[in-house]
Amino acid sequence: MSYVGPDFDPPGPRRSRRGPMTVAVAALVPGALVGWLVWQAVGDSGGGGSTSATSTTSSGAPGASSAAPGSASAAARTPSASGTDDGKPPSSTFSGPATPAASDLPAAAGPLKGKVVVIDPGHNSGNFQHSADINRKVNIGTNWKECDTTGTSTNAGYTEARFTLDVARRLRTLLQQEGATVKFTQDGDRSWGPCVDERARIGNDAHADAVVSIHADGSAAGNRGFHVILPASIHSGGADTRAIVAPSRDLGERIAGNFVRDTGSAPSNYIGGGTGLDVRSDLGGLNLSTVPKVFIECGNMRDSKDAALLTSGAWRQKAARGISEGIVSFLRG
């Protein structure tokens, strides 16, 4: 991580000062030097605690600050909202919500002003402790299915829930800088869930212009790459996706194209026939949506090569950027 320090004005021309002033300055210098050394020692030991509040990644990791999103001061001084350090392996402890007020920040003036985007970070780190709750069946329109699942993880234990929340927070900042109003289905602020039917309802109630659910797959080793899941055309029970099939495909194709460009990842070699697209009718989050919505499986956590990408903060920033650019392209038409 790089530290963005204060801006200093260039030194002006010096005037010669002689006589008694020279003696006074000479007397003060040793004391000032001692004071500076003491301050430096305290600062190096973390006693000041101020540098971390102004640190940022070179890739522009997202965060929240008192400055308006997208402003020059926010871009220079915003801390990472994900709570992870780019380039460092993730810790085994879930950091929880980093900046709860981030979603309440006013949208910046930009091309997406007036647009509402709902981001759905898949799963929840607390689901492991609430098996009875997440195993409860809910109506997904065509049939009944479990409320939610725990999600998957890398072989080293980095969970899908941590990954999705980190990417979602990075994505939120990028979209807010474009002027969008961004809402989350959960921001690490719930002990479990929400259920898949509630996740869909959050997007519907927000009258979202686009909804993206972020995931990572748990397939066999050797299966690599990303794929975007699109809603099938369904008109059954409580599900009717006919109106959102075409715009959702448009959204998904734009995300897939930008994801390839920004991350360098290839479309899945095991789903979608090399297109990076997959149509499904068994996901409540899609079946119950009345607004354009897609899922993205950013990679396979069970493959060591994909896992190396998914656990990299720098790569997660690229993933967020690819998804963001796809959304921006879709909303701008």
Secondary structure by P-SEA (a helix, b strand, c coil): cccccccccccccccccccaaaaaaaaaaaaaaaaaaaaaaaaaaccccccccccccccccbbbccccccccccccccccccccccccccccccccccccccccccccccccccbbbbbbcccccccccccccccbbbbccccccccccccccccccccaaaaaaaaaaaaaaaaaaacccccccccccccccccaaaaaaaaaaacccbbbbbbcccccccbbbbbbbbbcccccccccccccaaaaaaaaaaaaaaaaaaccccccccccccccbbbbcccccccccccccccccccccccaaaaaaaacaaaaaaaaaaaaaaaaaaaac
